[in-house]
Each structure stands twice: as C-alpha cells, then as structure tokens.
Amino acid sequence: MGERFEIRLAGSGGQGLILAGLILAEAAVLYDGKNACQTQSYGPEARGGASKAEVVIDTDEIDYPKVIAADALLTMSQEACDKYYHDLKRDGLFIVDSVHVRRVPTSRAHRVPITQIAEDTTGRRITANIVGLGILAGLSGIVSREALERAVAARAPRGTQEINLQALAAGFEAAEKLQAER
C-alpha cells in the first residue's frame, strides 16, 4: 500500500496556482521519484475567477487522479477558503493567505500573509504562489526542498528563476517559523 497524499491549491485566476500545482507534481515525479497526477480547473473569466489545482502524490501507482479528501489545502482567496475547506481531512494541513482570507472556519488553520511575504521578498505579488509552495512543502514534507528548488528553476518563466527561488526560500523560512511556534 502506498502513501497517497492529496493536495488542493485554490484561489483566484491570475495567482499562479495552476503553475504551482505543475511545479509541485514535477518536483515529486522528476526529482523525488514519486508518482503524481495534477489536475486543474478555472472559471471562464481566467483572471479573477475561481481557480484550483489538485495534486495527488503517492509512492505507488495512482488509480484516481482527483482529490477525494484533501490532506493539505492552500487557499489564496476568501472564495476558495469558503468553497473547499469542507473537503479537507479532519487532521489535514490548512494554510490560508491572511492577506486575502479574513474569515477562516477553524482555529487550526495556519494564517500566513503569503502575498505580503512575496512582496517583501521579491517586490512582486505574483510570486506568492511560490511562497505558498515553500510553506506547504516545509510543513508537510511531501516533497524535498531540493526537488522543489529544481522544479521551480526549471518551470519559472525565463529571467525570473532567481526571484522565484527567493520566494521559495521565504516560504520555507515561514514554515520553519510556524513549526517553531508549536
């Protein structure tokens, strides 16, 4: 029996969560030697509409590619938080971008100003998706830091590898601070 781990990254179109899902799946498959499936969904509006990426990672073959009950949920908008929280496992990892999510349905959530960390680190809000990946990987351990760094470097748009690696490092640093607070 494998170790299936289901992840949902959700927010608004334009936040880069589909790219984040692709990067996470590639880190698992290409650099950590695991199996992964990535699916995505976004509204017809693209920018501003609902967007989600799902990644299923397993050490064995994956027989169903979609999230049934999320082991980890990263929400980058209030709409995503409201819509997907109920699909999170009881003991699942719940991360919200406190810049965009004000109402959180549980005290177990990790409220992190992901967008603010991205702005402070790189000067660009668009790198918040990569900060979020660093936090998710740092708290869950589902992929190694090295694998994620390699996947970010390979997938980041040309000329943005360095700032995206800075954003990833900031995410891992935020995860370390959260773990120290426990």
C-alpha positions in Angstrom: 0.0 0.0 0.0 1.3 3.4 -1.0 1.2 6.7 0.8 -1.4 8.7 -1.1 -1.3 12.5 -0.3 -3.9 14.8 -1.8 -3.3 18.5 -2.1 -5.5 21.3 -3.3 -4.2 24.7 -4.2 -7.1 27.2 -4.6 -7.6 30.9 -5.2 -8.4 33.3 -7.9 -7.3 33.1 -11.6 -4.0 35.0 -12.1 -2.5 34.0 -8.8 -0.4 31.2 -10.4 -1.9 28.3 -8.6 -2.1 26.1 -11.7 1.6 26.7 -12.3 2.3 25.9 -8.6 0.4 22.6 -9.0 2.5 21.7 -12.0 5.7 22.6 -10.2 4.7 20.5 -7.2 3.9 17.5 -9.3 7.1 17.8 -11.3 9.1 18.0 -8.1 7.6 14.8 -6.9 8.0 12.9 -10.1 11.2 14.2 -11.7 13.3 14.9 -8.6 11.9 12.8 -5.7 11.0 9.6 -7.7 7.3 9.5 -6.6 4.2 9.2 -8.7 1.9 12.3 -9.1 -1.1 13.4 -11.0 -2.0 17.1 -11.5 -5.4 18.3 -12.5 -6.7 21.9 -12.8 -9.9 23.9 -13.0 -10.6 27.5 -13.6 -13.5 29.7 -14.4 -14.1 31.2 -17.9 -13.0 34.6 -16.5 -9.4 33.3 -16.1 -8.1 36.3 -14.1 -10.2 36.9 -11.0 -12.4 33.9 -11.4 -12.1 30.8 -9.2 -9.1 28.6 -9.9 -7.8 25.4 -8.4 -5.0 22.9 -9.0 -5.1 19.4 -7.4 -2.0 17.2 -7.0 -2.1 13.6 -5.8 1.3 12.2 -4.8 1.9 8.5 -4.0 4.7 6.1 -3.7 2.6 3.6 -5.6 0.5 3.8 -8.7 -2.3 6.4 -8.6 -5.6 4.8 -9.5 -7.7 8.0 -9.3 -6.2 11.4 -10.2 -8.5 13.8 -8.2 -8.7 14.9 -4.6 -11.2 12.9 -2.6 -10.4 14.4 0.8 -7.5 16.8 0.9 -4.6 16.1 3.2 -3.4 19.6 2.5 -5.3 22.8 1.4 -3.7 26.1 0.4 -6.3 28.9 -0.1 -5.3 32.2 -1.5 -8.8 33.8 -1.7 -11.9 34.0 0.5 -14.0 32.3 -2.1 -11.6 29.3 -2.2 -11.5 29.1 1.6 -15.3 29.1 1.8 -15.7 26.6 -1.0 -13.0 24.0 -0.3 -12.5 23.9 3.5 -15.2 21.2 3.8 -13.1 18.8 1.6 -10.2 18.9 4.0 -9.5 15.9 6.1 -10.1 16.4 9.8 -6.4 16.4 10.6 -5.4 18.0 7.3 -2.9 20.8 6.8 -4.7 24.0 6.2 -2.8 27.1 5.0 -4.5 30.4 4.2 -3.1 33.6 2.8 -4.2 36.0 5.5 -3.9 39.0 3.1 -6.8 37.7 1.1 -8.6 35.4 3.5 -10.3 37.1 6.5 -12.9 34.6 7.6 -11.3 31.2 8.5 -13.7 28.4 9.6 -11.3 26.8 12.1 -8.6 27.8 14.6 -6.4 25.0 13.2 -5.5 27.0 10.1 -2.1 28.4 9.5 -2.8 32.1 8.8 0.2 33.4 6.9 0.5 36.7 5.0 1.7 34.9 1.9 1.2 37.8 -0.5 2.9 40.2 1.8 5.9 37.9 2.2 6.1 37.7 -1.6 6.1 41.5 -1.9 8.6 42.0 0.8 10.9 39.3 -0.6 10.8 39.8 -4.3 8.8 43.0 -4.8 6.2 41.0 -6.8 2.9 39.8 -5.6 2.8 37.2 -8.4 5.5 35.2 -6.6 3.0 34.4 -3.7 2.2 31.1 -5.4 5.8 30.0 -4.9 6.0 31.3 -1.3 2.8 29.2 -0.7 4.6 26.1 -2.2 7.5 26.6 0.1 5.2 26.8 3.2 3.2 23.8 2.1 6.4 21.7 1.4 8.1 22.9 4.5 5.1 21.9 6.8 4.2 18.7 5.0 7.5 17.3 3.9 5.6 15.8 0.9 8.5 16.8 -1.5 12.1 17.6 -0.7 13.3 21.2 -0.7 15.9 20.3 -3.3 13.3 18.7 -5.6 11.1 21.8 -5.3 14.1 24.1 -5.9 15.0 22.2 -9.1 11.3 22.2 -10.3 11.0 25.9 -9.7 14.2 26.7 -11.5 13.1 24.5 -14.5 9.5 25.9 -14.7 9.8 29.5 -13.7 9.4 31.9 -16.7 12.7 32.9 -18.3 14.5 35.6 -16.4 12.5 35.0 -13.2 14.3 31.9 -11.8 16.2 33.9 -9.2 13.2 35.8 -7.7 11.1 32.6 -7.7 13.9 30.8 -5.8 14.0 33.7 -3.3 10.2 33.4 -2.9 10.5 29.6 -2.3 13.2 30.2 0.3 11.0 32.7 2.0 8.2 30.1 2.1 10.4 27.5 3.7 11.6 30.1 6.2 7.9 30.9 7.1 7.2 27.2 7.5 10.2 26.9 9.9 8.8 29.8 12.0 5.4 28.2 12.2 6.9 24.9 13.3 9.0 26.7 16.0 5.8 28.3 17.3 4.2 24.9 18.0 
